[in-house]
């Protein structure tokens, strides 16, 4: 199962990003192998529709769960449509690695 964790940077020591559509990076965690890959968010500076475009990226990456701090209503509807689970973390001071540890 692949899980995306929104991130401010491209490493596990980067801070967790509470934004979904405008997160700087996505950490894709393969929960079976523990392997992580980072992808820059091409929609972070979009004029509009960043959330829905980011959902399309999640589908393209083949993820089944997204961990972020907030999801807009359109993004929520689309994630539900594609059966992608949403997990909200409100903690301001965690790294991607902290989130990965909580998953395991």
N, C-alpha and C positions, 0 to 999 in steps of 0.2 A: 504494500500500500504506500502510495506517495502522498506526502503531506507538505504543504507550503507554509513557511513561516515568513511573514513580512519583516524586512530588515532594512536598516539604514546603510549598510555596507555589504561588502562581498566576502565576509569571513564569519566564522562562528563566534568570534569575539565582538562582532558588531552589535550595536544596540537593536533591540526589537523595535520595529516601526509600527505604531498603532494605526497608521493609515493603510487602507487596502488598495484602492485604485491609484493612489499617488505615492505608494511606498517606493523607495529608491531601488530596492533589490528584493528578490524572492529567493529564499533558501528552500530547495526541494530536498526533502529528507525521504530516503527510501527506508521505511521502518523495518523492513526485513533484513537489509544488509547494514544499515546504519550509515550508509554513504550519503554525503551531501553534495549538492551542486548549486551554484549561485547563478542567477540570471538577472541582468539589469532590466528594470521595468521600462519598456518602451513608451508607456502611457503616462509616466509621472508628470510630464509637463503638457499634457493634452489640454486643449482649450475647453473641451467638454466631453462628457461620456467616458471619463477615465475608468470608472468602475465597471461599466459594461464591457469595455474593451479589455480590461484586465481579466474579467471572467472568461472571455474568449481565450486568453493566454493560458488560464488554468486548465481549460478543456484541452488545449493543444499540448500542454505538458502532461496530461493524463493523471491529474491529481484527484484524490477522493476526499481530501480534507484541507481546509485553509485556516490557519491561525493568525488572527490579526486583532486590532483593537476596536475596529468599527467597520461596518458595511453599510453602504447607502441602500435605500429601498429598491432601486432598480437592480443593483448588484445582488442583493439578497434574493430577489425573485428569480434571477437567472441562475444563481448558484443552486437554489432549490430545484429548478427545472432540470438541471444537469446532475442532480443528486450528489452535490458536493457539500459535505458537512462544513459548517462554520463554527469555529471556536473563538470566543472573544476573551482576550486577556486585557485587563485594565491597568496592569502594573507598569509604571513608568520607567522603572530602573532595572530592567532585565536585559540580558544579552540573548542572542540566538542560542548559544550553548545552554543557557539556563532553561530555555523553553524545551530544548531537545532532552535535557535531563528530566524534566517534568513528564515528558511523553513516555520515557522508558520506564 
